[in-house]
Amino acid sequence: MSSCIFCAIVAGTAPGRIVYSDDDVVGFLDIRPVTRGHTLLVPRVHSSGLDDLDPAVGAALFAAGQRVGSALKAGPMAADGVNLALNDGRAAFQTVFHTHLHVVPRHAGDKLSFAKGLVVRRDPDPDETADLVRASLEAAG
């Protein structure tokens, strides 16, 4: 889909800090992260939401979420947990209509910084964060 920013990132025609890639899914840092390392995973094939998402691609999307989430906990990002979230439809706060899974690293006792992140939504050094996420994935194998 030519007007879809996520399709453009997948195609390499729009910028994105790519941290994960496989045959079905591409992962890149959210440009408005709630926490450091907040990653978006998107199917390579456009789907606007769950209604038109091929179930096999949905399974690959969540498998990638599990892999990235586990890596964020085990690697240099040292997350204590992760939130996986898929907002489906305008009423669910979906703002980009290309199916995507949020992988949000969490740390023990981060309620205040998490709440602040919902408002501020900025990473002071996204290139360093991308390197840390990639290192986490490499360490996880």
C-alpha positions in Angstrom: 0.0 0.0 0.0 1.7 3.2 -1.2 0.4 5.6 1.4 1.3 3.4 4.4 4.3 4.6 6.3 5.0 1.1 7.8 4.9 -0.4 4.2 7.5 2.2 3.2 9.7 1.4 6.2 9.5 -2.3 5.3 10.4 -1.5 1.7 13.3 0.7 2.8 11.9 3.8 1.2 11.2 5.5 4.5 13.6 5.8 7.5 13.3 3.4 10.4 15.7 2.1 13.0 15.3 -1.6 12.1 16.1 -3.9 14.9 14.5 -7.2 13.8 13.8 -8.9 10.5 12.6 -12.3 9.4 10.7 -13.6 6.3 7.3 -12.4 7.6 8.0 -9.6 10.1 10.1 -6.4 10.4 10.8 -4.7 13.8 11.8 -1.1 14.3 11.9 1.4 17.1 8.7 3.4 17.8 9.4 7.0 17.0 7.3 8.0 20.0 8.4 5.3 22.6 6.7 4.8 25.9 9.9 3.2 27.3 13.4 2.9 26.0 13.5 0.0 23.5 9.8 0.2 22.6 9.7 -1.8 19.4 7.0 -2.1 16.7 6.7 -5.4 14.9 4.9 -5.3 11.5 4.0 -7.9 9.0 5.9 -7.5 5.7 2.5 -7.9 3.9 0.1 -5.0 4.5 -3.0 -5.7 6.6 -4.9 -2.9 8.2 -6.0 -4.8 11.3 -7.0 -8.2 12.6 -9.9 -8.6 10.2 -7.6 -8.9 7.2 -4.5 -10.4 8.9 -3.7 -13.8 7.6 -3.7 -16.1 10.7 -0.3 -17.6 9.8 1.2 -14.1 9.6 -0.5 -13.2 12.9 1.2 -16.3 14.4 4.6 -15.2 13.0 4.0 -11.7 14.4 3.4 -12.9 17.9 6.3 -15.4 17.6 8.5 -12.5 16.7 7.0 -10.6 19.7 7.9 -13.5 22.0 11.5 -13.6 20.6 12.0 -9.8 20.9 10.4 -9.7 24.3 12.6 -12.5 25.6 15.7 -10.9 24.2 14.9 -7.6 25.8 14.7 -9.3 29.2 17.8 -11.5 28.7 20.2 -9.1 26.9 21.7 -5.7 27.5 18.3 -4.0 27.7 17.9 -5.9 31.0 14.1 -5.5 31.1 12.3 -7.2 34.0 9.2 -7.8 31.8 7.5 -6.7 28.6 4.1 -5.6 27.5 2.8 -6.9 24.1 0.0 -4.8 22.7 -1.9 -4.8 19.5 -4.4 -1.9 19.1 -7.0 -2.9 16.5 -9.2 -0.1 15.2 -9.7 3.6 15.9 -11.6 2.9 19.1 -8.6 0.8 20.4 -6.3 3.8 19.7 -4.8 2.4 16.5 -3.3 5.4 14.7 -1.3 3.7 11.9 -3.6 1.3 9.9 -1.0 -1.4 9.3 -1.2 -4.2 11.8 1.5 -3.8 14.4 2.5 -5.3 17.7 4.1 -3.1 20.4 6.8 -4.7 22.4 7.4 -2.4 25.4 10.2 -3.2 27.8 9.3 -2.8 31.5 11.4 -2.5 34.6 10.5 -3.3 38.2 9.1 -0.2 39.9 8.7 1.8 36.6 5.1 2.9 37.1 6.0 6.6 37.3 8.5 6.6 34.4 6.0 4.5 32.4 3.3 7.0 33.0 5.7 9.8 32.1 6.6 8.0 28.9 3.0 7.9 27.9 3.1 11.7 27.8 6.7 12.5 26.8 7.2 9.7 24.3 10.8 10.5 23.4 14.2 8.6 23.4 17.2 10.9 23.9 19.4 8.5 22.0 17.5 6.3 19.6 20.6 5.1 17.7 22.1 3.8 20.9 18.8 2.2 21.9 18.6 0.5 18.5 22.1 -0.9 19.0 21.1 -2.2 22.5 18.0 -3.9 21.1 20.0 -5.5 18.3 22.7 -6.6 20.9 19.9 -8.1 23.0 18.6 -10.1 20.0 22.1 -11.3 19.1 22.8 -12.4 22.7 19.5 -14.3 22.7 20.6 -16.2 19.5 
